[in-house]
């Protein structure tokens, strides 16, 4: 009888776990939809700004953000979630980071790493990688002021010429079940950088008759800063959309697994209970038979 009680307690425990995972699945699905809309709209906005810069590469190469530096370190910005229970999202991002050609080609003493998200900082520390700045606990609303603060911190390494290139490692949301890990150049704004963002092909645009106020240099500089901020915002929303879609799938699998375990434990419980009843009936029948024989 003690084994029946243990099995029944285990069934109740798994059922409680199933309720929790099912609730987390519903919450993740709801939040994923909101971040999906934000990710797709910010992606379109960032692409339009990049195309605008692409048509002005001549002026861009003369700006501080188009400078092709030969000396300096390489800065890597690694995005991840603050929480777990989101499948293999963080592991895939960190693997893409370590296996990227840019990371492998950079000597260890020339590597700079900034992490956004607690899981990225933990993974880097576990690998013995020094993190110069770690941002954690960023609100999911991601107000413009927060984005500006992050961009300012990253751009500081470019402005003081501490690095020659900046690479961003982030997920690219595809659908609720698929995301891609991407390693894209963030700075400088070169032809290779623009090509890495897979911009749609466009015809030749003449810019000779354009008027700039106050000057072409000031306009290009302001535009590049706007692009950098939009790329950061887009990457954050893509991260959150991928995070919640991964969590939704993970919790769905956990809920289904818990359901199968409940059914398996219920079968074991019913068999043990049936065996116990059969044994009691057999003992009762034996006792009645013994009593009848003693009366004869």
URMO-V775899 format. One record per pair of residues at least 4 apart in sequence whose C-alpha atoms are under 6 Angstrom apart, sorted by the first residue. I is the first residue (numbers start at 1). J is the second residue. Records with the same first field share a line. If there is no record, write none. Layout:
# URMO-V775899
I=J  J
This chain:
# URMO-V775899
11=262
18=22  255  258
21=251  255
22=255
25=248  251
28=32  244  248
29=248
32=36  241  244  245
35=39  237  241
36=241
38=42
39=43  234  237  238
42=234
43=234
46=230
60=66
61=66
65=188  189
66=188  189  190
69=164
72=163  164
73=110  111  163  164
74=111  163  164  165
75=112  113  166
76=113  166  167
77=113  114  115  168
78=115  169
79=116  170
80=90  117  119  120
81=117
82=117  118  119
85=247
86=243  246  247
87=246  250
88=92
93=181
96=100
101=105
113=131
114=131  132  133  134
115=120  121  134
116=134  135
117=136
118=136
124=129
125=129
148=152
151=155
157=162
158=163
165=187  188
166=185  186  187
167=184  185  186
168=183  184
169=182  183
170=181  182
171=180  181  182  239
172=179  180  238
173=179  238  242
174=178  179
176=245
185=193
189=193
212=216
230=234
239=243
242=246
244=248
247=251
251=255
262=266
269=273
270=274
